[in-house]
Structures are given as structure tokens and as C-alpha cells.
Amino acid sequence: MKLLLVDDDPLILSGLELSLSKKEDMEVIATATDGAKAVEICATMPPDVILMDIRMPGTDGIAATRLIKQHHPQIKIMMLTTFDDRQNIQQALAAGADGYLLKTDKINQIADKLRLLAGGMGILDAEVLRKLSPQENPALATLTPREKDITRLIAQGQTNKEIAAALFLSEGTVRNNIVVIMEKLDVKNRTQLGLTYYQK
């Protein structure tokens, strides 16, 4: 997995680079201290996954994510920040971020979640989820009871296999339902689906 690390704090940046470079399946191909530089790097040396800070001077992580996703939608972007308020969560995911972690996570947890993200699973930190209200979004009214159950379990971070076991369904049925749910709610990935569930 080719990684681009973006953070305006040189100590955090060097610590992440040192730790993640030790993982056999990860290669830090570049680092950047602002969003504009991250956009430039993606144009010439696109990574598989970006670990992106939100609060940075100049082009912040949200603006950079929006620009990168416009031109390189295949790149997975994980937001990493100390700021866990609702506004930042919603803005980052609306900009196209595929996941959102807090800097309080241990390095092995971050590495594991980067692997899941690279494999196509959206990631929301448990602490981040607690910042989102569990009141039902009116958009969910278009879903059947089974589709609502599947959406709720996705929002809780469960895999297709876990959802299938919980609802006594086959994994194929779960996958088919997720396709229908995403079409109904007009979302592109599991992270956006989870966010929709928790929005007021």
C-alpha cells in the first residue's frame, strides 16, 4: 500500500512516517505539510491511501480532499485529526473522505484501519460516531425494515459477514440490499451511508 501522509505538525508527521514505514505492507511514498502540496503530489505520484490532517494553514485537509477526489476518485482518503466535532465530520465526508480517525488512536489501530480502508471499507472512529446523533434521518423513511436494519448495522461498523449472521441472511443478500440502499439514499460508500444514518 502506497501512503501519502499530510500534517502541518512536523513531529506528528515524522512519527507517523517512521511507524507506518515499518509495516511490511505499507510504503510511505511522500509527506506534505499542507493541502496544496498534497494535491501536487497526487498529480505526479498518486498514492493508494492518504492520511490527511484537517486543520492546516492555507489549503486545509477538507479543501485538499475535495480537490483530490475531483481528479483522483480512486485514491482513498483517511482524515486524521484531534478535532472530533460534528461540523468537521460532516464537512470532511461531504468533501469525499472515505474515513475519519482521531489522533488518539494507537499506531497499530491506525495501520489496521488503513488496511480496511484500502480494501474498500469506510472507517469512522467509535468516538467520532458518538458525536453524531442517532436520531433517524427522514431519508431513511424510504427504506424497508430490513434495509433499515442493514443500514443501522453498517453505521455501527459491522462487516457484511457480521450483518448476515445478525439478520440470518446470506452475504449475497446483504450485498444486494446494500446496493439498493445506496441507490435509494444517493450515497457512494459505506462511510456516507453510516453518516446518513446518524444525521438528524
Secondary structure as GFF3:
##gff-version 3
##sequence-region A 1 200
A	DSSP	beta_strand	2	6	.	.	.	ID=ss1
A	DSSP	alpha_helix	10	21	.	.	.	ID=ss2
A	DSSP	beta_strand	27	32	.	.	.	ID=ss3
A	DSSP	alpha_helix	35	44	.	.	.	ID=ss4
A	DSSP	beta_strand	49	53	.	.	.	ID=ss5
A	DSSP	alpha_helix	61	71	.	.	.	ID=ss6
A	DSSP	beta_strand	76	81	.	.	.	ID=ss7
A	DSSP	alpha_helix	86	94	.	.	.	ID=ss8
A	DSSP	beta_strand	99	102	.	.	.	ID=ss9
A	DSSP	alpha_helix	107	118	.	.	.	ID=ss10
A	DSSP	beta_strand	123	124	.	.	.	ID=ss11
A	DSSP	alpha_helix	126	130	.	.	.	ID=ss12
A	DSSP	three_ten_helix	138	142	.	.	.	ID=ss13
A	DSSP	alpha_helix	145	155	.	.	.	ID=ss14
A	DSSP	alpha_helix	160	167	.	.	.	ID=ss15
A	DSSP	alpha_helix	171	185	.	.	.	ID=ss16
A	DSSP	alpha_helix	190	198	.	.	.	ID=ss17
###
